[in-house]
Amino acid sequence: QVQLVESGGGLVQDGGSLRLSCTASGIAFSNYVMGWYRQAPGKQRELVATAGSGGSINYADSVKGRFTISRDNAKNIVYLQMNSLKPEDTAAYYCNARIGTLVPRTYWGQGTQVTVSS
């Protein structure tokens, strides 16, 4: 059974920092593209950052220079270090695992809430 379990969300002031963690089980973690997405109330889920199995990293323009994604393949964990947080970063953050291109297989975590107060 595949499980992605996020942790590390919470309430932080404008300019603060948080680190999210996602622990995966039931998958060959190192083979998967791991990513973080977020969804604010009334908005569509959007990509925040991805870390590929070969080391490639991708960020949404809105978080470049402030967020850092990293992965520990030995521990099956992907992290999202979030610095200089802004109120517009407030959202539920979801961990994602994806493998394959033509017929991708995708798994989601349950989400963790991040709230940035002004």
C-alpha positions in Angstrom: 0.0 0.0 0.0 1.4 3.4 -1.1 1.4 6.1 1.6 2.7 9.7 1.4 2.6 11.4 4.8 3.2 15.1 5.1 4.2 17.0 8.2 5.6 20.3 9.2 2.8 22.7 8.3 1.5 25.3 10.7 1.0 29.0 11.3 3.8 31.4 10.8 4.2 35.1 10.5 5.0 37.0 7.3 8.7 36.5 6.5 9.0 33.4 8.6 10.1 29.9 7.6 8.8 26.3 7.7 10.1 23.0 6.6 7.7 20.4 5.2 8.5 16.7 5.1 6.9 13.9 3.2 7.7 10.3 4.0 6.8 7.8 1.4 6.2 4.1 1.7 5.2 1.3 -0.7 7.0 2.7 -3.7 10.5 2.5 -5.1 11.1 6.1 -4.0 14.3 6.8 -5.9 12.6 6.0 -9.2 9.9 8.6 -8.7 9.6 12.3 -9.4 8.7 13.8 -6.1 6.9 17.1 -5.9 5.1 19.6 -3.8 1.8 21.2 -4.9 -0.5 23.6 -3.1 -4.1 24.6 -3.2 -5.5 27.8 -1.7 -9.3 28.1 -1.0 -11.2 28.7 -4.2 -8.1 28.1 -6.4 -6.8 25.2 -8.5 -4.0 23.1 -7.2 -0.7 24.3 -8.5 2.9 23.1 -8.8 5.3 24.4 -6.2 8.4 22.3 -6.9 9.6 19.0 -8.2 12.7 16.9 -7.7 13.4 14.3 -10.3 14.9 10.9 -9.9 17.9 12.0 -11.8 18.4 15.1 -9.7 16.6 17.7 -11.8 14.8 20.3 -9.9 12.0 22.6 -10.9 10.2 25.5 -9.1 7.2 27.6 -9.8 8.3 31.2 -10.5 6.4 32.4 -7.4 8.6 30.5 -5.1 12.0 30.7 -6.8 14.7 32.0 -4.5 12.5 31.4 -1.4 11.7 27.6 -1.4 14.1 24.7 -1.7 13.1 21.1 -2.4 15.4 18.3 -1.5 15.1 14.5 -1.2 16.8 11.8 0.8 16.5 8.6 -1.2 17.9 6.5 1.7 15.1 7.6 4.0 12.3 8.0 1.4 11.7 11.6 2.4 11.2 14.7 0.3 11.5 18.1 2.0 10.3 21.6 1.2 12.2 24.3 3.0 10.1 27.5 2.8 11.8 30.8 3.7 10.5 34.4 3.4 7.0 33.2 3.5 4.2 35.5 2.4 0.5 35.6 3.1 -0.1 34.5 -0.5 1.8 31.2 0.3 -1.1 30.2 2.5 -2.5 27.0 1.2 -2.8 23.3 1.8 0.4 21.7 0.6 0.4 18.2 -1.0 3.2 15.8 -1.6 3.1 14.0 -5.0 4.9 11.0 -6.3 4.9 10.4 -10.1 6.5 7.8 -12.4 6.1 7.2 -16.1 5.4 9.6 -18.9 3.0 8.0 -21.5 0.9 6.4 -18.7 2.0 8.1 -15.5 1.3 6.7 -12.1 0.6 9.3 -9.5 0.1 9.3 -5.8 -0.9 12.1 -3.4 -0.5 12.7 0.3 -3.3 14.0 2.5 -2.0 17.5 2.6 -0.7 19.8 5.4 -1.9 23.3 6.0 0.4 26.3 5.8 -1.0 29.6 7.0 1.1 32.8 6.8 -0.3 35.7 8.8 0.4 39.3 7.8 
